[in-house]
């Protein structure tokens, strides 16, 4: 993996589809982007994108995380976009399902950030957590996912305070309903096969634009929390 000279380094998890893919494409215009994912086919599709280095990596393999991060002495941007979601009530959820969602949605970003802190401090870099509307309002039937996103919000806020003295900026970008492969699969599993209203769902590109706003913040400030909502903001029940 050869870094292009004079380009700031960005690492994006979940970089092969949905919001993560849109963030990768946007940041690659002026960053050297390492797009992390697990699908060989999806990673191969990124090989032709200028400014992108696709990396196959299992985010819950802590040894693999350490090996990957060890190559970086400086990181400018770290975006946590990888996530899993399964509609589960408290009654339905097993300990294994709790562990599975928290492993990707909370534990992996926490460990990857911990390992990357020296390189982020070197650049006074930026960490961006892609959260969710479910991280501020928990809905029935989304208990496990919402709990993981509430935890991710707490992680972001505490990390911001902890790293303030090192100049590392920390932001949360929280999309509402977004037209992503994960959300489409979730709708299908719930038996919802209706067409997606384009005004009731944001596009991944719109969320990437919010990440760009965070990354481009002037040196004297930081943008801490952004909520991205679709134009037709249907009341959630």
C-alpha angles and dihedrals in degrees: 000000000000118000118221111240121257095008121122113242122244127183119198124187118208085026099153102071146014118359094353092055091050091050091049092051093048097046092045090072090076107003137065098243126202105201111202122204145133105229112093091201094051091045091051090056089060095053092087094050111104114239095019129112110188115214126191107218137156105222094205092055100093094188090054090049091053092048092049096047093045091076093064124082091170132030123180102184133019116186120188106203102142113109143150127213132189123171106242134155120213089255092054101042119099124203088254091056091049090050093047096054095041091048093062101027100044117002096050096050090044093053096041090051092047091053092046097049097097091052092044092050090051090062098030082240138186130253117197122191116198102216129165144236082258087068091070103029120036115209129203110266094025097075100131097041093046092048090052092050092048087053091049090053090053090049091053095048095047092044091053091057094043094051099039092099091053093052094243111146121215126197138176120211109192116191123198119211107343130181099243132141089250092055093045091053091047091053091049093050088052090052095251107139098158119126116268114253103231091214093050094055128053119224122243087244090061090055090047088054089057090051089051089053089054094047092048095052112134118262094253096058147032134218107226110180132019125177114201114200131177119253091250099051102195112203110254119230 
